[in-house]
Amino acid sequence: MGELKSPDKPFDIPKQAVWEAWKKVKANRGAPGADGVSLEEFESDLKNNLYKIWNRMSSGSYFPPPVRAVEIGKSHGGGSRILGIPTVADRVAQTVVAEVLEVRAEPLFHPDSYGYRPQRGALDAVATCRQRCWKSDWVIDLDIQKFFDTVPWELMVKAVGAVCDLPWVLLYVKRWLAAPVVQPDGGVQQRNRGTPQGSSVSPILANLFLHFAFDVWMAREFTGVRFERYVDDVVVHCIDENQAYHVLGAVQERMGQVGLELHPEKTRIVYCKDSNRAGEYECTEFTFLGYTFRPRGVRRRDGKMFTGFNPAVSKDALKKMSERVRSWRLHKCTQFSEADLARWINPIVRGWMGYYGAFYRSALYPLLARINAYLMRWLRKKHKRLRARKKAHEAWVRAVALRRGFFAQWRWVTWVPRVW
């Protein structure tokens, strides 16, 4: 992989770029694409497979295979979406292009864009949104209807061309946009717009499109209006209701100009009600990146309570996590030891605590207590001497005292619900 390029190829694509792309694809793991080739199978003949990708991309003869469509639940709860899974080889090729686009586009992106950017993440967007909700009385919760399914190709390619003039980048972006999709029933669907969500190049393409379609437009038309955008999830802050309706009308018109549409039911204007903003309005809550912002009781340092407009884990996200906990059926896994269970569930629970417990973490306590309840049932089934409730409870208290962090949720919640 030391040789950087070949002089007889029309496109100057370094071999090292393909190698670096493979390392990222491998680190991200992922399922096989439509060809059924796994990461392990691809790696078994790694040198030849990477050479084929480089050779075809450098000569202009690389054509992406169909993308496998899979229906999955949304990452932050609330419904499902179609995820497009490219083949392993195609993910490597897409990552080569994505890296080029990210280097060129990153300096141009708006500071209020948070999705899939270095040193930024969803929790940063939620934190900024929380602070701005305290200062601005009104919010527009924007929902772009089926963005990844409806985004027009012509404007997408135009957005790419505005930041990168490399012919091979534009060539392969066009080919990836037009790649067919293999449906779960085996049928092949041809497309004329949209980009499959889940491919390696989709996040940067979505960011580029909405940078020009929304971010730049907002900065030009509404200089003093702040917003947070995480790919196609957007929250806009306004000083009063009149401004909110004016901005929303302008955004609806702008989305129509770029071939998109706001969801008529999910897009809403929200009043940020708290102790200092006691007006009565129909809508006083919204959900952003798995957090529901609404009036909540907050205890001050002096012990007194007040109402603040704050985020906490949403009901949809809690429901999704609860369903997963229930699917584990921990109380029936008596063939496992305590260490086995900890290795299994701790990484998952830590992830939930790290994300959904970043703000108003007490909203997560009932879920963590339910995990404890399943573990208590496991304990009583595993050990005959602990079948009695009193003995099981005594053993639980000793275990928590001696190994406080043995199970991830014990750092926050050690109690068990009464019904166990």
N, C-alpha and C positions, 0 to 999 in steps of 0.2 A: 504493500500500500504506500510505499515511499515515493513512487513516481507521481508527480502532481498532475501532469496533463500529457496529452499526445498531440503533436503538431498537425496531424492529418485529420482531426475531427473538426466539424464546423462550429461546435459549441465548446467553449473553454470551461469545462466543469472539472475541478480538481478531484482526484481519487480520494484525497483526504476528506473532502466534504461528504462523500458517500460513506466512508468509514465512521466519521463522527455521527452521521445520521443513524447508522445502524446501532451505535452504542446507545443513543437516545431511545430508539424503538425497543431495544432489548430491555432497557431500564423501565420503560413504561408498561412492559408485559403486554397483555391483550390477547384476545381470542383469534383463531384462524379466520381468514376471509373466505370468499366464495370457493377458492381452490382447495380448502381444507388443510393447507400447509401450516403447521404450528411453528412457533419460534424455534423449538428444538430441532425440528426437521429442517428448517431453513439454515440453522447454524451448522448442521452436520456437513454441509457442503458450502460453507460460508464464502470461501475465496472465489469460487466460480459464480455463486449467486450474486455477490456484490460486483464482480467484474461485469456480469451481464447487465446489471442496472446501469453502471457507469458507461459501458460501451453504447448501450441503446440511447441513453439520455444525451450523451455527447454527440452522437450521430444524428439525433433528431428522430430516431425510429422507435422511441418508447411510446407505447399506447397502453393506458391503464386498463386492467381487467375490470369486470363488473364488481360493484360493491355489494356486500351481503347486508341485507336489512334485518335488524333485530329490534323488537319492541321491548323497551325497558322503562322502569319507573323514573320519574324526574329526580335529579340528584338532591333537590331540596324539598321533596314531597309534593303531592298534588298532581295526580294524573300520570300519564305515560307519554313517551315520545318514541319516534322511530330513529334508531341509531344506525348509521352506516359504517360497516366494518370493512375496510379495504384489506387486501392480502398483505402479508408481511413485506413482500418485495415492494408493493405499491406504497406502503407506509414509509419505507426507507426513501423512496424517490420523492414522496411528498415532503418529507422532513428536510431534504436537501433544498427544495424550493422555499419552504417555510422559513428556514434559517436565513436565507438571502433576504426575504421580504421583511423579516423582523428587524434585521440590522438596519435596513434603510427606513423603515416606517417608525420605529420606536422614538426617534428624536422629534417626530412630527405629531405624535399622538397628544390629545388633550389631557391635561392633568386630572380631569374628572372621569377619565376612562380607566377602569380597573381590571377588566377581564383578560386573563392570559397574558399578563405583562410582567416583566422581571421586577422583583421587589414589591409587587402589589398582589392583592388577593381579595377574596370576597369579604373577609372580616374587616379589611381596610375600608371597603365601600360601606359596610354596615356602620362602622364607627363614625365615618364622615357624615353619613346620612343622619345618625342620631344627633350629632352636634348641631347640624343645620336645622333639624326639626325643632330643636329648642329655641332657635333664633327666628325662624320663619313660621308663620301661623298656618300656612296652607301647603299642600303637597299634591302634585299630579303623579299618580301611579300609572305609568304608561305600559301597555302590553301590546307589543307588535305581533299581530296575528300570523302564526305560521311563518316566521321570518325565514328559517332555513329551507322551507319548502317553496317559498314564493319569490325570493330575491332575484331580480332580473340579471341575466348573465352579462348583457351589454354594459350595464353600469358597473357591475362587479369588475369586469376586465378593464374598464376605464379607470376605476379606482386603483387597480394594480399598476396600470401604466403611468399613473400620476406619481408614483414613488419609485418605480423600477423600469428602466428602459432595456433590460436584457431580453433579447428576442426569445431565448429558450424558456425563460420564466413565463412570459406571456403565452407561449405555445402550449406549455404543459398545464398551465392554469385552465386554458380553454378546454383541453382534453379531459381534465379531471371534472370540470363542470358538466361535461356531456357524457361522462361514464354512466352506463346503465346500472340499474339496481336490481339485484336478485331478491325477490320477495320471499317471506317465510314459506309460502306454499310452492316455491320453485319457479314461479313465473318471473320473466324478465321485463322490467318496466323501463321504457325510454323516457327521458325527461327533456323539457325545454326551458326550465328555469329552476332555481334553487340549488343548494349544495348540501350533500348528505352531512348531517351533524355527526361528529365522531371521527372524521378523518383528520389526519395530522395537519393538513393545510387549511381546514375549515375555520379554526379560530382566528388566524391572522387575516383570512379573507373577510370574515364577518366584521372584524374590527376595522379593517380598511374601508369597507363599504359604509359602515355607520359613522366612521370618522368624518367622511365627506358628506354623507346624507344627513347626519344629525349634529355631531359635535361642532364642526366648523360652521354650519348654518346657525346653530344656537348662539355661538360666540359672536357671530356677525349681526344677527337679528335681535337678540335679547342679551345685551352685554352684561347686565347686572344680575341675571337669573342663573343660579347655580344648579347643578344636577350631579347625579352619580349614575354612571352607565357601566354595567357589567355585561359585555357583549350586547344582547338584545333586551336585557332587563334595565329599565330606566326609571329613575325617580327625579322629579323636577320640583324645586322649592320656590314658592311665591309669597309675596308679602301680604296679599289680600285676595279675596275671592274673585274680584273683578279681573285682576291680573291672571289668576289661574285659568279662568274661562277664556281669556284672550289668548294666552299662550297655548292652551289645549287646541283651540280652533286653528291656530297657525301651524301647530305640529301635525294635525290631521291633514291639512292641506299639503304640507311638505311631504308627508309619507305618500300621499297620492302621486305627487310629482316624481317620486323615485320608485314607484311600482309596489309600494307596500300599503298596509292597512292596519289601523289600530283596532284591537278587539273591542267591539261595542259594549260588552258587558264587563270585561275585566279592567278596562281603562276607567279610572275614576278620579274625582277630586276629593281630597281628604282634609278635614280640619284637625289640626294637631292640638287636641284638647288636653289641658292639664289644670293644675290649681290656679294658675294665673290667666288661663284662657278658658273661661267657663261658658262660652257660647254653646247653644244647642243646635247641632247640625246632624243630618241623617248619617253621614259617613265619617267615622272618627278612627278608622284603622285601615292599615294596608299591610301587605306582605312583600318582603324584598329579600331574596336570596335565603329563603328558609326561615326568616325572622318575621314575626308579626309585630308591627309598631302600633301601639294603642295606649290609652291612659292606664297607668299601673300605679299601685301603691308603692311608695319609696320611703324608707326610714332614714331620717337625717342623723347626723352624728350625735345630736343631743337627744335622740330617741323619739322625737316627734315624727309623725307621719305626714306626707303630702302626696299629691298625685302628680306624677311625671309622665311624659310621653316617651316611652322607652320600648326597645325591642326585646323580644324573648322568642324562644323556639316556637314555630308555628304548629297549629293543630295537625296540618297535613304531614309535616315532618315527624311529629310525635307518633302519628298513626303508622307511618311507614316503619319507624324504628320499632314500635311495639309489635308489628306484624313479624318483623325479623326475629325479635327475641322469642316470640311464641313459636316460630318455626324451628328454633333450636331444640325445643323439647328437652331442656336441660335436666329436668327431674327424672327423665327416663334413661339418661346416659350413665347408668351406674357402672358400666364397664370401664369408664375413665377415672383417673385419679384427680385429686384437686389440681395438681400441676398441669395435667392434660387440659382441664377445663380452662385454667388461667391462660395457657398458651393459645387456646382457641379463641376465647372471647375478649381478652384484654386489648389486643390491637384495635378491634372494632369499637369497643366501648371507649377507649382513650380517644379515638377519632371523633366520636360523638361528643364527648366531654370537651375536647379541644375546640371544636367548632361551635356547637349549639350551646355550650356553657360559657362562651366568652362574654355574653351579656345576660344579666338577670338569670343566673344559672339555677336558681331555686326552682324554676319552671321545669327543669330536667329531673328534679329529685324523685317524683313519683315513678318515672320510668326506671331509674336506677334502683329504687326500692323493689320494683317488680322483679328485676334480675336477682336481687337478694332473695326474694321469696322463692323463685325457682331453685336457687342454690340450696335454700333450707330444705325444700322438698327432696332435692337430690341427696342431701346429707342424711335425712331420715330413712330414705330408701336404701342408701348405700351401706349404712351401718345399723345392724339390728339392735345394738345396745343403745342407739339414739332414737329409737322409734317414738319414745315418749316425748311429748312437747317440752316438758321442763328440762329434761336431759339434753335435748337437741339445742334448746336456747342457751343453756349453760356452756355447751361446747362451742356454739357460735360466738358468744361473748369472749371466751378465751382465745379463739382463733383470731378475732378482730384485734384484741389487745396485743397479741404476740406478733401478728403479721398484718399490720394496718394497711399496707399497700399491696397485699398479695393479689387481690382482685382490684382492678382499676377503679371501680365505683366506690370502693371502701375509702378512698381519699376524701370523698364528699358525703357519702351516705353509708352508714353501717347498720341502720335499723331495718327491720323486716315488717311489712304490713301485718296487721292482726290476722288476716285470713291467709294461712299458709299451712 
